[in-house]
C-alpha cells in the first residue's frame, strides 16, 4: 500500500526505495541478496529509507501513491519499467527524488550507487519537505 507508506515516509521525511524486479531475473536476485536485503536489515538505513519490491510481471494487488487499486504489473508499466532490476526512489506522493538505477550496473560499485541515490532522495525530501534541511 504505497498510499499508507507515503504517509509514513512523509512523517519520517524519508524516501521510498522501490526495486522493480522479475522472478526470472538473476540480476534481481543478486541485487536483493547482496545489497538490498542487507541494507534493509542494517539499522543505519532504518531512519534513511523505506524499501519495497514490485514484481513487474505479477498480478498481485497494490494501492498506488494516489490510492488507486492496481497491481504490480500495471504499477511497473505506469513507472516505465523496461529493464530489471530497476531501483527508483520516491517521495511520499510518488514523485521521483533521484535518478533511477537501471540494471545491476557495475556490481563492485552498486552499493555506492544505492547509497548515493538514497542520500540524494533524502536531501531533496528534507530540503523541500518542510523541514528546511536540519531544523534551521
Phi, psi and omega in degrees: 000093182293334177294315177293318177300322179299321178295317179294316179299322178296315179298319183275349183056050178231156175280163174252114178272126178240120172265123175265120183221184180222147181297335182263007185264109178296323178294329177294315178301318180295316179299318179294306186294318187273336187232301190288318178295312176301322177296317181298325181276347182279120181303335179302326184270349184301323180264008184247334188198149168256141183239136178222161180234133176236125179267115192294344180246022183256143175267008179302133184289149171207165177250130182286174177300331181270001178092003180283133177282127182212200175222172184303314183300313180291322178297319177295320180296315179299329180268013174056042180275117180245338184232140174241147352285147169234132177246126175236146174246133184238154169275187186293344180258358180096010176275134179293138183239010174200169176292137178291153172259113184252123184083180179277347181057211178275115186304323181298334184249001187300318178300320178293321178296319178296314179301317180297317179296318178297314180297320178297315179297317178300314180299313181298317182291314184285337176280317183266347189273016176093353179267350175062035180094259182227059172068050179293000000 
